[in-house]
């Protein structure tokens, strides 16, 4: 199986440099790496010189956001399986191999994240394991089994779509599971709301990426303007979320983070 690894890159920094090094050193031979630059000359030059065998794309205009970057990468991908990795994450040497071994068509594959908060305390985001301890044969959608359940999920990753470590069939993605390009922030959460309810099969795979940037800083750069767009889109398109306790807890947390 040929695999496409897609990495959106806003700027050249130590995180991206470490990320690319670990992607280069995979034990699975049949893959391509697509780095999508947010119109960063530094990223284009660095990747082109250091990794000439990687495919470098450019969104042409700075500030187009990661949704545009991920969609552009997928549009140009050759792999049957797409793996999305964030540019501030490092990967284990067998990440791609693990995805391939667990690949099932029409399944969303989600891995885990190991991160640190601002104090350096290790945080393991592995609540995705627990969702599969629920009744796998239930006809109830994932959105109901997860968000509207009485399970107490860890606060900061209750409703997230792990764009830092996720894989899915390329045709599935192109036929209806693209990222919403109207959002320049909070696209991961909106994607979860939009698509978890559509995917009947979500499979947790036992592979973790290391998130290098402290968790507390993940949303510091998300503007109040982008947040308001996100919130209105949820209210307009998924009003049932307003009655979801987990969603409201998350909203309170986000508004505190961006000083609303």
Secondary structure, DSSP 8 states (H G I E B T S, - for coil): --EEEEEEESS--HHHHHHHHHHHT-S--SEEEEEEESS-HHHHHHHHHH-TTSEEEE-SSTT-HHHHHHHHHHHT---SEEEEE-TTEE--TTHHHHHHHH--TT-EEEEEEEEE-TT--EEEE-HHHHHTTS-TT--S-HHHHHHTSS----GGGSS---TTEEEEEHHHHHTT----TT-SSSHHHHHHHHHTTT-S-EEEEEEEEEE-S-GGGTTTT--HHHHHHHHHHHHHH-GGGGG-HHHHHHHHHHHHHTT-
